[in-house]
Amino acid sequence: MEKYPIDLVVTWVDGNDKEWQREKAEALGITNGDDRIIRYRDWDIMKYWFRGVEECLPFINRIHFITWGHLPEFLNVNHEKLNIIKHTDYIPSEYLPTFNSNVIELNLHRIEDLSERFILANDDFFFLKKVNEDFFFKKGLPCDAALQNVLQFHKSGGIGHIMANDLEWLNKKYNKRSVMFKNFSKWFNLKYGFKSLYNLYLLPFSNFTGFDDPHIPFSYLKSEWEVLWNESGEALDKICHNKLRDSSDINHWLIRYRQMVKGKFSPANYKRGEFYIIGEDDEKIKSAVISKKIPMACFSDDNVDIDFEKEKKFLKEILEKRFPNKSKFEL
């Protein structure tokens, strides 16, 4: 197996930090973006995220832990694989302060010493089953499932408008049928199972209408960030001035889409992880954590009105049962 460093990038925020709240309040006077509490509240389960990484992803070269400036109390900042990155360390000053996850992620290529190959995760993405490097990269290319879909605007406050922006950018530059036939075996692959039919069904449409977008960690090439900025720096600069999520934003999925249309990916089984909503899918969450059958899962905070303390206690108990041993990332 070919060896190359694979980094892991994770974004984290402590919504209880008073100084952070003060800066955010000032930003709210500038724009009316998405500032719902579900974007920021702390579930106090980050130590289990690190335990999952240590057990399930032992091959990781470095973990780049992105933070506004605060840190979890448990964190061993001297761990040799841990690189603490503040927003001020890599995001241009003209974009700061920012409370927009898209801005934080669109500038990742600026992180010093970030490997060419890296995995991007959020703090609600958990690694639950041990996998090898080739789960994320094969022959140096990101593993992914190039599956088309039709964009749907599921609910108010979702990111459908951002996904639509991603598609608009993509369709301006790439001819769908041309890129699909150029890499035919990557778009019509047995690893996709019956879902390959989606690509066949949507083939008559001249533009990409959407993609299958599982809410899980994705594999990336840093150079693809750099190429996008070189091509569209002026437009990205404008977006990066949005202090909160805005209807004009794009997100890192555009770079994922570009990797696929350029053929810079290795076809992978589409069943790579699951998405669960806390408070609605608790039994499924419990089963996923305890069974060790699912490699990755997102435990999404989607409902402002849930019993937060009750749900937090539930998550902590099942994660403690799955990962009872302290990791070396803890003091």
N, C-alpha and C positions, 0 to 999 in steps of 0.2 A: 504493500500500500504506500502510495506516495505521501510523504510527510511535508507539511507546511503549517505554520502557526495559524491557529483559528482563535480569534478573540471573541469575547462576549461583551456586548454593550447593554446596559440596563439603565433606565431613567427612573428616578425616585424623588418623591417630594413629601415633606412633613407638613401637612396642612394645618397642624397645631402651632407652628412656629409663629410667635407674635410679630417678629420683625418681618418675616415673609408676608404675613397678613397685611402689615402696614404698607409694604411696597405694592402688594396686589391691589389694595384699596386705592392707592394713588393711580395705578394703571387703569382702574375702572372709570376714573374720571376722563380718560382719554378715548375709550372705546366701549361699545356695547357688545362684547363677544360672549362666548359660552363660559359662564362662571358658575355653573351649578356645583353644589357641594360634592357630587359624585365624581367630579374631576380631581378632587384633592384630598378627601378625607383618608385618614391613616387607619388601616386595619390591624396594625401591630403584628404582622405575620412575616415580615421580611427575613427574619432569621431562618425561617423554613425554606424560603427561596434559596438562600445560600446552602443550606443543608442538601437541598435537592440538586443543586449544581455540583457540589462536591461529590455526591454519591453517583449521580447519573451522567455527568459530563466531565470525567476526570482528565480528558485530553485538552481542556481549555487552556490556552496560553496565558491570557490575562483577562481579568474582568474590569472593564471601564465603568465605574459607578458614577453616574452623572447626577449631580445634586445642585440645588440653588446655593447651598453652603452648609446646610445642616446635615447631620449624620445620625443614623440609628445609634442608640446608646450601647447596644451589644457589640458593635462592629469593631473587629480587630484591624485597625487601619494599617498595621505593619505587616499584614500577610503579603508574602512575596508576589502573589498573583493579582493583588488588588491595586488598582490605580484610581484614586479619588479625583474626579474631574468636576470642578465647579463651572457654572455657566460662563463665568468671567475668564476661564482658562482657554476657552475655544470659540465662543460665540462673539463675533465682532461687537464692539461697544455700542455702535449705533443701533443695535437691535435689543439692547438691554435697558432695563430689566424686561424679561419676557415670561409670560405665564401661558404661552402657547406651545403645546407639545409638538406641533408641526415645525415651528421654528427651531426648537431644541433638537429635533431629529434631522432636519434638512441641512444642518451644519456639522453633522458628525464627522465628515471627512477632514475637518480641521483639527481633530484630536491628535495631539502629538503621539507618535509611536503606535497609532492604531494599525493593526495588520490589514493587509489587502483583503483578506477573507475574514469576515466577522458575522456573528449572529446578533440580531437586534431583538431585544425583549423589553417588555414593560414589567413593572413590579407586580402585576396581577397575572403574569404568565409563569406557571410552575412546571418544573421538570420532574416527572414522576417515575420514569422508567429508564434504566441505563441503556445508552445507545453509543455507537462508535462514531468516529469522525465522518464516515461516509453516509451517515444519516443526514448530514448537513451539506457536505461537499464531496463530489466525486470528480476525479480527474481535474481538480482545481476549480470546478464550476459549482455554483450554488444548486442544491437539490430543490426542485419545485415541481408543481403540477400545473402545466399550462392549460387551464380549463376556462373556456369562455362561459359567460352567463349574461343575464340581462339586468342592468342596474335597476334596483328598486329603492324607493324612498320609504323606508320602513316606518319611521316615526319622527315626530318633532324632536329636534335636538340631536338627531343622528348625524352621520357624516356622509349621507348620500350626495349632498351638494359638492363636497370635497372630492368624492370619487368621480363625480361628473366632470369636475375640473381636470382630474388626472386623465380621464378618457379624452377630453378635448385636446389636451396637450399631446397625447399619444397619437391621435388620429391626424393631427396636423402634420406630423413628421413621417409616419409610417403607413404604407399600404398594406392592409390586413392580409389579403390573399397572397400577395407577394412574399411576405415574411413567413406565412404559414407553409406555403409550398416549398420555400427554400429550406426549411427545417421540418419537413413533413413528418419524419419519424418522432420528432419531439412533441408535435402537436397531436398526433394520432398514435398514442402509445398504449401498449397492453397494460401498463401499470395504472392507467386511469380507469380501467374497467368500463362499466357501462357509461361513465361520465364522458368518455370520448365522443359519445353521441351528441353531446352539447356542442362540441366544436363542429361536427358535421351539420347539425341542424342550423347553426348560425352562420355557416359558410356563405350562403347567398347574400348576407348583409355586407355591404361594402365597407363599413366601419366596425371597429370593436365596440360592442354594446355593453361590455362589462366583463368581469372576471370572477371566478370563484375565489373569494377572499376569506379564508379561514382566519380567525383572530388568534393567531399563534405566532411564535418567533419565526422570523424569516432569515435566510442566509443571503449575504450581500457581498459584492465586490466594491471596495472603497473607490476604486477608479471610476465606477459608474456614477458616483456622486460628483466626482470632479468633472467628468464629461458633461453632465447636466448643467453644472454651474458655468462651465466654459461656453456652452451653447445658449443658455438662457439666464445669464447672471443678472441682467437688468430686471427681468420679471420676478426672479426669485428674491432679489433685493427688496422689491416693493412688498412682497408677501411677508418677508421677515420683519417688517416694521409693524405687523399686526400683533399687539400685545396679548390678545386672547384669540382663541379659535375664531375664524372669520369665514364668511361664505366665499371669499375670494381665495382661500388657502388651497394648496395641494398638500399631499402627504407623501411619506416614503414609499407608499405603494406604487407611485408613478415609476420610481426607480426599479422596483420589482417587475412591473409590466415591461419596462424597457429592456431589462435583462432577458425576459422571455422573448420579446419580438426580435431581439438581436441574436437569439440562439445561445446566449451566454448562461445556460443552465443545463442541468442534468435531470431528465425526467424521473419523478419519484412517485411513490404511492400517495394518492391524495388523502388517505386516512392517516394523517400525521399527528393530529391532536384534536381536542374538542373545546367547544365554547359553552360555558354555563353562566347563567344569571343567578347571582346570590339572592336567596329568598324565594326563587321560583324552582330552581333545579337542585335543591339541597340533597335529595336522595341520590341523584346522579353524581353530584360532587363527591359525596361520601364514598360511593362505589368506585369512582375513578381514582380517588386518592388511595383507598385501601387495597384495591385489586392489583395495582402495579402493572396493569395491562396497557394503559394509555401513556405514550411517551411524554406528551405535553398537554397542558390544559390551561385555559383562561378562566379565572373566577371573576366575572365582571360585576362591577358595582353600577347597576343600571337604574335602580329604583330609590328615589329620594325618601320614600315613605316607609321603607322597611324598618323593623325593630333593629336598629344598628348594633346595639350592645348584645342582643341575643344572637344575631348572626355572626358577630365577631367572635363570640365565645364558641359557637359551633365550629367555625373555621379553625380556630386555634386548637381545639380539642382533637379534631380529626387529623390535622397536620402534625400535631405532637405525637399522635399514635403512629403515623406513617414515618416520621423522622424524629425519633426520640433522642438521638445522640447529637450532642453539640458538635458543630463543625469547627474547623480551624479558623474560620472567618469570624468566630465569636470570641470575646474576651473571656 
